Amino acid sequence: MMAISEKLIVALDVANLNYAYRLVGQLEDFVQTFKIGSQFFTSFGPAAIRMLLEKQKRIFLDLKFHDIPNTVACAAEAATELCVDMFNVHAAGGAAMMHAAAEAAKLKAEQLGVNKPLVLGVTVLTSIEEKQFQRDFETTRKLIDQVSYFAELAQRSGLDGVVASPREIDVIRKVCGGDFVIVTPSVRPVWAVKNNQRRVMTPAEAIERGANYIVVGRPIYASPNPKEAVVKIFQEIEKA
């Protein structure tokens, strides 16, 4: 069974490489996995990856690849060459695209003799609520049904898991089973503000529902004491 500390992924959604380096240094005895997203990777590229590899940390590359299958397959190969532990693609890219990503990562890992990264499908962004989903996509379909469909499609396409709001964990587990990896952003400690997240739960609620990993960013990296914030999150989970 995974320890609580292994389940937390800290998002490095910051604009300063030196600050990120100091932050990782402050948290390295507590946190094993860090997320590198679009802002950080666009600013610093592979240097961001190397910074974490030097500290022997696990890496979630959160770039949400969404393109034609060949292009995404090439991106999957590149991510595998960077030795990240997990990366994601948009499930909306379709089965062929997701299958291409999964196969490319598998083959590249075998070629390099490294562990294959987990390939995850992004279902519906956690900033989107029910009414917005139905309005923007001109559908009467329930958002949770769309998430369930994307999760099942991702599994059939060979992906290891999905990125989804904690509010959809139950239905994903029902559809995809207990071995399917669920990474949940939209997690906010009881003492933190929601910001632009909408379908939100606390860390304890998400873990209790069955999330494999929870992603927390702003409540930690924007805190005057990031280490204390991480400890409070662990305590919150343990009390539950």
Rosetta blueprint (number, residue, H / E / L):
1 M L
2 M L
3 A L
4 I H
5 S H
6 E H
7 K H
8 L E
9 I E
10 V E
11 A E
12 L L
13 D L
14 V L
15 A L
16 N L
17 L H
18 N H
19 Y H
20 A H
21 Y H
22 R H
23 L H
24 V H
25 G H
26 Q H
27 L H
28 E L
29 D L
30 F L
31 V L
32 Q L
33 T E
34 F E
35 K E
36 I E
37 G L
38 S H
39 Q H
40 F H
41 F H
42 T H
43 S H
44 F H
45 G L
46 P H
47 A H
48 A H
49 I H
50 R H
51 M H
52 L H
53 L H
54 E H
55 K L
56 Q L
57 K L
58 R E
59 I E
60 F E
61 L E
62 D E
63 L E
64 K E
65 F E
66 H L
67 D L
68 I L
69 P H
70 N H
71 T H
72 V H
73 A H
74 C H
75 A H
76 A H
77 E H
78 A H
79 A H
80 T H
81 E H
82 L L
83 C L
84 V L
85 D L
86 M E
87 F E
88 N E
89 V E
90 H E
91 A H
92 A H
93 G H
94 G L
95 A H
96 A H
97 M H
98 M H
99 H H
100 A H
101 A H
102 A H
103 E H
104 A H
105 A H
106 K H
107 L H
108 K H
109 A H
110 E H
111 Q H
112 L H
113 G L
114 V L
115 N L
116 K L
117 P L
118 L E
119 V E
120 L E
121 G E
122 V E
123 T L
124 V L
125 L L
126 T L
127 S L
128 I L
129 E L
130 E H
131 K H
132 Q H
133 F H
134 Q H
135 R H
136 D H
137 F L
138 E L
139 T L
140 T L
141 R L
142 K L
143 L H
144 I H
145 D H
146 Q H
147 V H
148 S H
149 Y H
150 F H
151 A H
152 E H
153 L H
154 A H
155 Q H
156 R H
157 S L
158 G L
159 L L
160 D L
161 G E
162 V E
163 V E
164 A L
165 S L
166 P H
167 R H
168 E H
169 I H
170 D H
171 V H
172 I H
173 R H
174 K H
175 V H
176 C H
177 G L
178 G L
179 D L
180 F L
181 V E
182 I E
183 V E
184 T E
185 P L
186 S L
187 V E
188 R L
189 P L
190 V L
191 W L
192 A L
193 V L
194 K L
195 N L
196 N L
197 Q L
198 R L
199 R L
200 V L
201 M E
202 T L
203 P H
204 A H
205 E H
206 A H
207 I H
208 E H
209 R H
210 G L
211 A L
212 N L
213 Y E
214 I E
215 V E
216 V E
217 G L
218 R H
219 P H
220 I H
221 Y H
222 A L
223 S L
224 P L
225 N L
226 P H
227 K H
228 E H
229 A H
230 V H
231 V H
232 K H
233 I H
234 F H
235 Q H
236 E H
237 I H
238 E H
239 K H
240 A L
